[in-house]
Amino acid sequence: MFSKSDWCMRSKCFALLTIILFGAIACMQKSEAPPPNVRLGSDVLADNGLEFLNGKRIGLITNQTGLTSDGRHVADLLAQNANVELVALMGPEHGIRGDAEAGAKVDGARDAKTGVPIFSLYGQTRKPTPEMLKGLDALVFDIQDIGTRFYTYISTMSLAMEAAAEAGLMFVVLDRPNPIGGHLVEGPVLAPEHKSFVGIHPIPLRHGMTVGELARLFNEEGWLANGVKANLQVVRCEGWRRNMIFRDYGSRWVPPSPNIPTPESALLYPGTGLIETLRTFSEGRGTEQPFEMVGAPWLNSEVLISALTDAGIAGVAFEPATFTPVDIPGKATGNKYDQQLCNGVHFVIQDGHKLPAVRLGFELLVALQKHFPQQLEIKQKSVERLTGQSWIYESLLRGVTADTIAAKWQDDLDKFMQVRSKYLLYE
């Protein structure tokens, strides 16, 4: 027979075990399946002991995204390896730590952890100078791109490849997956007359390539200045497939720049980034959801949502939203409609694999011009710079449909696809 105290003790233990059991079941239900075993170029380099760089003096072009899957920074890997010498660090737009605003000039410094001097590639020069390269044997590039032509890191890579070729240095790309996937290719191909730092080579707005694949394309197609050709080595990823987006393989998003805070903002950026061409419409800078939320004080959100819904764009839904842009030091200042309440649209991604972000961007521009022509002010030079074509500005003003605009760039896109196929590294 159990005493009363024994019975109470056993009851309490049973209750505690029940709580633990149900808690474990709840955790199992909430946990996500582990991501595929995708290894980054930096993982592969670290695991192979940096052998092909042995004995070399290295310059590293990187920023806060230059991490292995277990969170080690590639600068630390190189600095701690006795067989190589890390001589210089070089930072792109937003700096080595990624905390400078878009367009802000970045000064040189010295890295507090490694003691290695830092040179800016977004200050007085955007191409490594002979002084920066003095005494080096190789330049290593490890930066997370986001798959959009007007994101400047691939321009930095191209200019650095030119500098390496001119100096006779090896150029090494530690490849990373394209976080918005490599299966969708969209948008106009850049015309040569619109070449700039936000569009350095004739590729479409959404190119569907990794930085390693782009480096091969730039190098082998003779697109580097004066026909130079780099001694290029690409350290490939392992386990990544073209139809994977970040949510399929990634566990921790490191913002590549201050206003791409989430994988969703990266997925939308090839389309909603075109809002930068509008003087009187906000792309959501000055909020915690830039490029995921857009609007203006004068906008009738329901009218815009109705137009976008009628367009039948796959993988995304639209919700009305309100937001007030405010200065966020180090992230967004001088915002459109600063401290003014904006009516807007929130883009809710339902299937990032299917989302045609460039089409979304053009449907958005066309709908705004159609329904709010008096309030909308489109910047011609900005349209030409970001789209890479002169005719698109006039097409928007005339009210040409997004489908008609897309049909006009299709021939150039088809030709690019044929060239692109020669340089793909992943299936």
VMD Tcl script that draws the C-alpha trace (Angstrom):
set ca {
  {0.00 0.00 0.00}
  {1.18 3.53 -0.78}
  {1.15 6.10 1.97}
  {-0.59 9.38 1.27}
  {2.80 11.13 0.95}
  {4.08 8.44 -1.48}
  {0.97 8.81 -3.60}
  {1.34 12.59 -3.75}
  {5.01 12.29 -4.70}
  {4.23 9.79 -7.48}
  {1.42 12.01 -8.76}
  {3.71 15.02 -8.90}
  {6.37 13.01 -10.78}
  {3.76 11.76 -13.25}
  {2.52 15.32 -13.84}
  {6.08 16.56 -14.35}
  {6.86 13.76 -16.82}
  {3.63 14.54 -18.69}
  {4.62 18.21 -19.01}
  {8.09 17.27 -20.24}
  {6.66 14.75 -22.74}
  {4.13 17.16 -24.21}
  {6.77 19.91 -24.31}
  {9.10 17.63 -26.25}
  {6.31 16.72 -28.68}
  {5.50 20.41 -29.20}
  {9.14 21.21 -29.89}
  {9.35 18.34 -32.39}
  {6.24 19.63 -34.16}
  {7.61 23.17 -34.36}
  {11.15 22.23 -35.43}
  {11.97 22.45 -39.10}
  {13.65 19.75 -41.13}
  {17.41 20.25 -41.22}
  {18.63 22.13 -44.30}
  {20.46 20.22 -47.02}
  {24.18 19.77 -46.53}
  {25.25 22.79 -48.56}
  {28.89 23.71 -48.15}
  {30.06 27.19 -49.08}
  {33.25 27.91 -50.97}
  {34.79 29.11 -47.71}
  {33.82 25.79 -46.05}
  {35.52 23.85 -48.82}
  {38.62 26.04 -48.64}
  {38.85 25.65 -44.86}
  {38.34 21.88 -44.98}
  {41.00 21.45 -47.65}
  {43.55 23.33 -45.55}
  {43.98 26.23 -47.98}
  {46.48 24.05 -49.82}
  {46.50 25.77 -53.19}
  {47.16 29.10 -51.45}
  {50.13 27.78 -49.48}
  {53.07 30.16 -49.40}
  {51.09 33.04 -50.88}
  {50.66 36.60 -49.66}
  {46.95 37.34 -49.87}
  {44.62 40.29 -50.21}
  {41.05 39.53 -49.16}
  {37.97 41.34 -50.50}
  {35.15 40.67 -48.08}
  {32.63 42.05 -45.62}
  {30.45 40.79 -42.77}
  {29.01 38.03 -44.98}
  {32.39 36.33 -45.43}
  {31.59 33.56 -42.96}
  {31.84 29.79 -43.07}
  {28.71 27.81 -42.25}
  {29.85 27.49 -38.63}
  {30.32 31.25 -38.27}
  {34.07 31.65 -38.72}
  {35.16 34.69 -40.71}
  {37.37 33.96 -43.70}
  {39.74 36.76 -42.60}
  {40.36 34.90 -39.35}
  {40.90 31.61 -41.19}
  {43.53 33.18 -43.39}
  {45.18 35.14 -40.57}
  {45.46 32.03 -38.37}
  {46.86 29.76 -41.09}
  {50.63 29.46 -40.84}
  {51.01 28.54 -44.52}
  {49.63 31.80 -45.92}
  {50.06 35.47 -45.06}
  {47.05 37.78 -44.98}
  {48.50 41.13 -46.03}
  {45.50 43.32 -46.85}
  {41.72 43.51 -46.42}
  {39.56 45.36 -48.94}
  {35.96 46.39 -48.34}
  {33.16 47.09 -50.88}
  {30.18 49.44 -50.56}
  {28.90 49.41 -46.95}
  {32.41 48.57 -45.69}
  {34.10 45.53 -44.18}
  {31.48 45.27 -41.42}
  {28.53 46.20 -43.66}
  {27.37 49.09 -41.48}
  {27.73 52.02 -43.91}
  {24.64 53.35 -45.67}
  {24.06 52.88 -49.38}
  {26.22 55.31 -51.32}
  {28.22 56.45 -48.28}
  {31.97 56.77 -48.90}
  {34.00 54.32 -46.83}
  {37.44 55.17 -45.44}
  {40.37 52.81 -44.89}
  {41.36 51.57 -41.43}
  {43.05 48.65 -39.70}
  {41.18 45.52 -38.66}
  {41.01 45.34 -34.87}
  {41.06 41.52 -34.74}
  {43.78 40.66 -37.24}
  {45.72 43.92 -37.29}
  {45.67 43.84 -41.09}
  {45.24 47.16 -42.93}
  {41.87 47.73 -44.61}
  {41.58 49.47 -47.96}
  {38.26 50.84 -49.17}
  {36.96 49.98 -52.61}
  {34.14 52.46 -52.19}
  {35.99 55.66 -51.46}
  {38.62 57.41 -53.56}
  {38.78 54.36 -55.82}
  {36.54 51.41 -56.66}
  {39.31 49.36 -58.22}
  {42.32 48.05 -56.26}
  {45.33 50.25 -56.94}
  {48.91 49.05 -57.51}
  {49.73 50.32 -54.01}
  {47.00 48.11 -52.49}
  {48.29 45.11 -54.45}
  {51.97 45.63 -53.72}
  {53.63 42.43 -52.54}
  {50.55 40.23 -53.07}
  {50.40 36.90 -54.85}
  {46.62 36.46 -54.87}
  {43.34 38.29 -54.35}
  {40.55 36.32 -52.68}
  {36.89 37.40 -53.03}
  {34.28 36.22 -50.53}
  {31.08 38.30 -50.42}
  {27.42 37.26 -50.46}
  {25.64 38.63 -53.53}
  {21.83 38.73 -53.87}
  {21.32 37.97 -57.55}
  {20.39 41.45 -58.81}
  {22.43 43.34 -61.41}
  {22.20 46.70 -59.65}
  {23.76 45.38 -56.45}
  {27.33 46.69 -56.52}
  {29.33 43.76 -55.13}
  {29.63 42.09 -58.54}
  {30.96 45.36 -59.98}
  {33.59 45.40 -57.23}
  {34.49 41.82 -58.15}
  {34.84 42.65 -61.84}
  {37.10 45.66 -61.20}
  {39.21 43.61 -58.78}
  {39.58 40.88 -61.42}
  {40.88 43.51 -63.83}
  {43.38 44.77 -61.27}
  {44.55 41.24 -60.49}
  {44.99 40.46 -64.17}
  {46.98 43.65 -64.73}
  {49.23 42.86 -61.76}
  {49.68 39.18 -62.63}
  {47.96 37.93 -59.47}
  {45.79 34.87 -58.99}
  {42.13 35.78 -58.41}
  {40.17 33.37 -56.21}
  {36.38 33.43 -55.77}
  {35.00 31.57 -52.77}
  {31.60 30.85 -54.23}
  {28.28 31.19 -52.43}
  {24.75 30.20 -53.46}
  {22.52 32.75 -55.11}
  {20.00 33.26 -52.26}
  {17.12 34.05 -54.62}
  {17.83 30.95 -56.70}
  {19.54 30.23 -59.97}
  {16.48 28.97 -61.84}
  {14.73 32.25 -62.77}
  {16.35 34.76 -65.13}
  {14.40 37.96 -65.80}
  {14.50 41.47 -67.07}
  {16.24 43.67 -69.60}
  {19.89 43.08 -70.48}
  {22.12 46.10 -69.86}
  {22.91 48.15 -72.98}
  {26.59 49.24 -73.22}
  {25.76 52.95 -73.15}
  {24.27 52.55 -69.67}
  {27.29 50.87 -68.13}
  {27.91 52.14 -64.58}
  {28.93 50.87 -61.16}
  {25.36 49.59 -60.66}
  {25.43 47.86 -64.04}
  {28.91 47.00 -65.20}
  {28.29 44.24 -67.78}
  {25.52 43.19 -70.24}
  {23.58 40.85 -67.98}
  {19.85 40.91 -67.19}
  {18.41 42.55 -64.12}
  {17.97 39.14 -62.45}
  {20.80 36.96 -63.73}
  {20.27 33.67 -61.84}
  {24.01 33.09 -61.33}
  {26.45 32.78 -58.45}
  {29.42 35.13 -58.11}
  {31.71 32.30 -59.20}
  {29.68 31.74 -62.35}
  {29.61 35.48 -63.04}
  {33.40 35.67 -62.61}
  {33.80 32.95 -65.25}
  {31.40 34.79 -67.55}
  {33.15 38.15 -67.17}
  {36.57 36.57 -67.66}
  {35.92 34.25 -70.59}
  {33.68 36.60 -72.58}
  {36.42 39.25 -72.64}
  {34.39 41.79 -70.67}
  {37.26 42.97 -68.46}
  {38.80 46.31 -69.47}
  {41.37 46.28 -72.26}
  {40.79 42.60 -72.89}
  {42.76 41.43 -69.86}
  {42.09 37.96 -68.52}
  {42.45 36.97 -64.88}
  {44.13 33.82 -63.57}
  {40.79 32.80 -62.09}
  {40.15 30.02 -59.58}
  {36.61 29.36 -58.32}
  {36.19 27.33 -55.14}
  {32.79 25.81 -55.77}
  {29.97 25.25 -53.30}
  {28.90 21.69 -52.66}
  {25.31 20.49 -52.42}
  {23.60 23.60 -53.79}
  {21.14 23.22 -56.65}
  {19.82 25.97 -58.91}
  {16.24 25.76 -57.66}
  {17.25 26.35 -54.03}
  {16.58 29.69 -52.36}
  {18.03 30.71 -49.00}
  {15.22 29.22 -46.93}
  {16.06 25.80 -48.45}
  {19.65 25.69 -47.23}
  {20.40 28.58 -44.90}
  {19.98 28.78 -41.15}
  {21.21 32.27 -40.37}
  {20.77 35.29 -42.62}
  {23.59 37.82 -42.44}
  {22.29 41.03 -44.08}
  {24.57 41.72 -47.08}
  {23.77 45.43 -46.69}
  {21.76 47.47 -44.18}
  {18.57 47.55 -46.24}
  {18.45 43.86 -47.16}
  {17.63 42.67 -43.63}
  {15.87 39.40 -44.55}
  {15.91 36.72 -47.25}
  {12.46 38.00 -48.27}
  {13.83 41.50 -48.95}
  {16.47 39.89 -51.20}
  {13.81 37.92 -53.10}
  {11.80 41.08 -53.74}
  {14.72 43.40 -54.48}
  {15.04 42.73 -58.26}
  {11.51 44.14 -58.56}
  {10.86 46.50 -55.67}
  {14.37 47.91 -56.03}
  {13.01 49.66 -59.13}
  {11.03 51.93 -56.79}
  {14.35 53.78 -56.41}
  {13.53 55.30 -59.83}
  {10.50 57.12 -58.37}
  {10.93 60.49 -56.70}
  {7.50 60.48 -55.05}
  {7.06 56.89 -53.91}
  {8.85 55.17 -51.02}
  {10.61 51.80 -51.25}
  {10.30 51.47 -47.47}
  {13.68 52.83 -46.47}
  {13.49 54.15 -42.93}
  {11.40 51.16 -41.79}
  {12.30 47.68 -40.60}
  {10.95 46.18 -43.84}
  {12.57 48.04 -46.75}
  {11.61 46.68 -50.18}
  {8.98 44.47 -48.54}
  {6.71 47.48 -47.95}
  {6.22 50.40 -50.36}
  {3.94 53.42 -50.40}
  {3.31 57.16 -50.20}
  {0.97 59.53 -48.28}
  {-1.19 59.98 -51.38}
  {-1.56 56.28 -52.25}
  {-4.93 54.50 -52.31}
  {-3.65 51.11 -51.23}
  {-6.77 49.21 -52.26}
  {-6.58 50.49 -55.84}
  {-2.96 49.40 -56.17}
  {-3.60 46.03 -54.53}
  {-6.49 45.39 -56.90}
  {-4.30 46.13 -59.93}
  {-1.47 43.90 -58.70}
  {-3.87 41.07 -57.84}
  {-5.39 41.26 -61.33}
  {-1.89 40.87 -62.79}
  {-1.81 37.27 -61.50}
  {1.78 37.28 -60.20}
  {2.84 33.91 -58.81}
  {4.22 33.39 -55.32}
  {3.14 36.64 -53.68}
  {0.10 38.19 -51.98}
  {-0.63 41.82 -51.17}
  {-1.80 43.40 -47.94}
  {-2.61 47.05 -47.15}
  {-0.14 48.65 -44.79}
  {0.76 51.97 -43.25}
  {4.25 53.05 -42.25}
  {6.19 56.16 -41.26}
  {9.79 56.38 -42.51}
  {12.26 57.69 -39.91}
  {16.00 58.16 -39.87}
  {17.82 55.01 -38.81}
  {21.50 55.95 -38.29}
  {23.85 53.72 -40.24}
  {20.98 52.22 -42.20}
  {18.72 54.85 -43.76}
  {18.75 58.63 -43.55}
  {17.28 61.29 -45.82}
  {14.36 58.97 -46.58}
  {11.44 59.80 -48.84}
  {8.50 61.11 -46.78}
  {10.56 61.17 -43.60}
  {8.26 61.22 -40.54}
  {5.16 61.25 -42.76}
  {2.49 58.57 -42.57}
  {2.43 56.56 -45.79}
  {-0.31 54.35 -47.15}
  {1.27 51.30 -48.64}
  {1.35 47.71 -49.76}
  {3.06 44.87 -47.95}
  {4.31 42.08 -50.21}
  {3.75 38.69 -48.56}
  {5.85 35.98 -50.18}
  {3.94 32.72 -50.43}
  {6.38 30.78 -52.60}
  {9.78 32.32 -53.18}
  {10.67 29.68 -55.75}
  {7.94 30.90 -58.09}
  {8.06 34.65 -57.50}
  {8.97 36.54 -60.72}
  {10.32 39.58 -58.88}
  {11.21 41.61 -61.98}
  {7.72 41.14 -63.39}
  {6.33 42.25 -60.02}
  {8.45 45.40 -60.19}
  {7.25 46.34 -63.66}
  {3.61 45.55 -62.87}
  {4.01 47.86 -59.89}
  {5.48 50.71 -61.97}
  {2.84 50.31 -64.68}
  {-0.02 50.27 -62.16}
  {1.25 53.38 -60.38}
  {1.59 55.28 -63.65}
  {-1.87 54.18 -64.78}
  {-3.79 54.97 -61.59}
  {-1.76 57.84 -60.06}
  {-0.12 59.74 -62.97}
  {-0.51 63.15 -61.31}
  {1.24 62.10 -58.12}
  {3.95 59.92 -59.64}
  {7.29 61.40 -60.67}
  {9.63 59.03 -62.52}
  {13.34 59.88 -62.75}
  {14.44 59.24 -66.33}
  {18.18 58.89 -65.65}
  {17.49 56.54 -62.78}
  {15.23 54.34 -64.92}
  {17.92 54.14 -67.60}
  {20.63 53.38 -65.05}
  {18.77 50.62 -63.17}
  {16.99 48.97 -66.10}
  {19.95 49.41 -68.44}
  {17.75 50.54 -71.35}
  {16.67 53.94 -72.75}
  {13.27 52.97 -74.15}
  {11.68 51.79 -70.90}
  {11.16 55.28 -69.48}
  {9.04 56.38 -72.45}
  {7.16 53.08 -72.39}
  {6.16 53.68 -68.77}
  {4.99 57.22 -69.49}
  {2.90 56.00 -72.43}
  {1.17 53.38 -70.30}
  {2.57 50.36 -72.13}
  {1.71 47.13 -70.31}
  {4.28 45.15 -68.38}
  {3.81 42.19 -70.74}
  {4.53 44.38 -73.78}
  {7.64 45.80 -72.12}
  {8.87 42.30 -71.27}
  {8.25 41.08 -74.82}
  {10.57 43.79 -76.13}
  {13.54 42.66 -74.06}
  {12.99 38.93 -74.68}
  {15.31 38.59 -77.70}
  {18.25 40.03 -75.75}
  {17.39 37.80 -72.81}
  {17.32 34.69 -75.03}
  {20.76 35.52 -76.41}
  {22.12 36.02 -72.91}
  {20.74 32.65 -71.83}
  {22.77 30.95 -74.55}
  {25.97 32.65 -73.39}
  {25.17 32.07 -69.72}
  {24.79 28.32 -70.18}
  {28.54 27.93 -70.85}
  {29.51 29.15 -67.39}
  {27.07 27.45 -65.04}
  {28.68 25.33 -62.31}
  {25.56 23.86 -60.69}
  {22.55 21.90 -61.88}
}
mol new
graphics top color blue
foreach p $ca { graphics top sphere $p radius 0.5 }
foreach p [lrange $ca 0 end-1] q [lrange $ca 1 end] { graphics top cylinder $p $q radius 0.2 }
display resetview
